[in-house]
Amino acid sequence: MSVLNVAVIGSNGFIGSHLTNYLLTQKNIHLTLFGRSSRSSSNSNILYHQINLMDSASNANYFKDIDLIYYLVSETIPANSWANPLIDVEKNLIPFLTFTECISKLKVKKIVYLSSAGTVYGTTNQKVNEEFDKNPFSPYGITKLTIENFLRYYKTKYNINYDVYRISNVYGSGQDTSKGLGLINTLLEKIITENKITVFGDGNNLRNYVYVNDVAKLLTLSIDKPINNSEVYNLSSNDTLTINEIVEMIKKAVTEKFSIQYTEKRDSDNAAIDLDNTKLRNAMKDFKFTPIQQGILETYQHLKNHSK
């Protein structure tokens, strides 16, 4: 089997660092890491470059021999793009287009892109598969879906294949909650540090939750299957729960007593999304998701160990 030259853009990030660690265990891969920081967070000796997505001259050199790119970069969250929609265009869409225009002239065969299951479909009242209508109402989701559409353009024009993973709510060790993402991690951190949590709305928002270790393993589907085809997957677990149900599960995992404050809901939050992950499960038939109660406990133990 020939060696596949793989790049991870965003290797220092939450998902990127877990994906990098998992890719290091795979054979027949030559891995190169990229990030915004001057240094790699990986403990390996894998080659790392600080990347500027707008610097096409440098990127043409960096990616000249790359076959497959994991594009894990996002500068915004639903809440701040809701307040300022231009920021999503400036920070996410334009850099993506500039970068993809650059690598379209190289030998890159595939781009793997992380989209957002919780925002590209909009609010739904039924289980949704990948073909379901997309009705994003937030600038964040609109931009994610726009990038998905541009990937189809680059496939048509330059024959660059793609895999899109519409990912649900990720949790686990190493998540930076200061950015405003990560319900489970945020609740656990607040319990450990303040013995109280805040829930926006009535706690009945319905979401899917997936453990970051599972995400890393599932993303390797793109290197296991033929590189010359394109697919879209809902990357979600079998755990679709309300926030109130998550709080009850957290109560079973933590040793601290904590109070709950309900406050006004946020307009940028999706009220309900129930994802059908049949396509992904069929593609990885032997895969077993981490039980959510186990994942919450492992995340809590990690946070406790690193809060001392």
Disulfide bonds with the S-S distance in Angstrom:
none
